[in-house]
Amino acid sequence: MQKIFLFVLLSHSVFAQTGGSYQIESSSVAAGGGRNSGGSFSLDASAGQNLAGGTPQSARFSVQNGFWTFNLAPTAAGVSIGGRVMTFGGQGIQNARVTLTYPDGETQTSLTGSFGYYRFNHIPVGETYVLTVVSRRFGFTNPTQILTVSDELDNLDFVAMEQ
């Protein structure tokens, strides 16, 4: 009896195939298996993970389609983003509320100081955020900015409408 070693990377389904003088009558996926045979060939063992097809993950590893992969997330410390809220004439607006909304909906708020400056620290890179400003005394033509953070941002300014 001839032995064939068959390695198959699967993402979904397996169908029996025929060709020439052989036929695959069954397949073994997941945690491996014992002996499968049929016709003049046999499959003595197979290898894989017992979570084939799913994408469970934890910490630094995940299983995708039955094979271990590394989760290569950025490991660098977060960055700072900030800017200034000011009048049309360039004067800082004190006590304006600047809100940073994370991709998961979580928010962080900063009140501007006497010169109109605000800052958010330890912001993870590689994500898209929504930055919004509100003031009791001023309105803004563009009160919302959408930004993808890849590095420090120090010039995210908001300018109030002319009064």
N, C-alpha and C positions, 0 to 999 in steps of 0.2 A: 504494500500500500504506500503511495506517495504522500508526503506531508507537505502542505503549503502553509506558509505563514502569511496571514492576511492582516494587514493593518489598515483600518478604515477610520478616517476622521469624519464624524457625522454631525450634522447640525439639526436634522429633523428625523426623517423616516428612512428605513432600510427596506428594500424590496429584493426578493430572491431574483437572482439573475442566472442565466444559462449562457453557455458559449463553448463551442468545441466539444471536448470530451469531459467537461466538468459542469457541475451545477451546485450553486450555493443554496442549500435548502433551509438553513437557519443562520441566525447571526447572534452574536453575544455582545451586548453593550453594557456599560456601567462598571460594576466592580469586578469584572472578569468572570470567568466561568470555567466549568469543567470541560470535559471532552464532548465535542459535537462531531458526528460523522455522518456520512451519507455517500453512497456510490463508492468510488475508489479513493476518496480523500477524507481526511479528518482534521478537525481543529482541536488541538490538545489543550489550549488555554488562551485566554485573552487578557488584556490589561486595560485599565481605565479607572475612572473614579466613580464612586457610587452615586454621584449627583449629576449624572450626564443630562444635559438639556436645560438645566436651571442656571441661575446666576446668583447663588448665595454668596455673601461676602462678609468678612469680618477683619478688622484691623488692616493688615498690609496685604492680605491675600484674598482671592476670590476663585470660584470654580465656574468656568464657562464651558459649556458643552462637554463636561467631563474632564477637563484638563485644568490644572492649577495655573493661575496667572498672578502676576504682581500687580497691586494697585499702585501706580506710580503717580501719586498726588504730590503737588509741590510741598516741600518741607521747609521752605524759607519762612521767616517771620512775616507777619502781615505788614502792610505799608500804611502810611498816613495819607489822608486826603483832606483838603481844606481849601479855603478861599475867603472871599470877602463879600459882604452884603452891603450895598451902598446906594445912596440917592443918585438921581440922574446927574447931579452936579459933582459926584465923587466923594461926598461925605459918608462916613461909616454910619450904618444903622444899628443902634444898640437894641438888644433883646429881640432880635428876629429869631424865629424858630426854624432851624434847618434840620430836616429829617432825612436820614439815610435808610432806605428800605432794601433789605437783603433779598436774594432770590427766593428764599423760603417764606418771605412775608414778615420776618422779624424786623423790628425797627430800632433805630438808635437816634437820639435827638441831641442837638447842641444849640445853646443860646449864644448869639453873637455878643462879643464884648463891646466896650465903648467905642472902638474904632471899626466895628463891623466884622471882625474876623471870627471864623469858626474852624474847628478841626475835629476829625475822627481818626483815632489811632487803632492800630492792629487790625486792619481790614484785609481779609484774605484776597490774594490776587487770583486772576483768572475767572472772575465772576462778573455778572452784569448787575448793577445797582440802579436804583431810582433815588435821585436827590431832589428834595422839594423845600421851598422856602415860604414862610408865612410871616407877615408883619401886621400888627394892629393898625399902624399908621400909613403903610405904603402898599401899593399893588405892584405887581411885576408882570411885564409883558411875557416873559418865559419863566414861570415859577418852578418848572420841573426840568431836570436834566437827566438823561439816561446815559450811563457810562459803564464801560468795561474796564476794570482796573487791572493793569499789568505792571504798574510802577507807581512811585510817589506822585501825587497830584496836588499842587499847591496853588493853582490859579482857577479854581472853579468859582467864579464870581457871579453874583446876581445883582442886576442893576434895576432899581425901581423905575416905574414910569414917571415921566415928567409931570409935575403938578401945576 
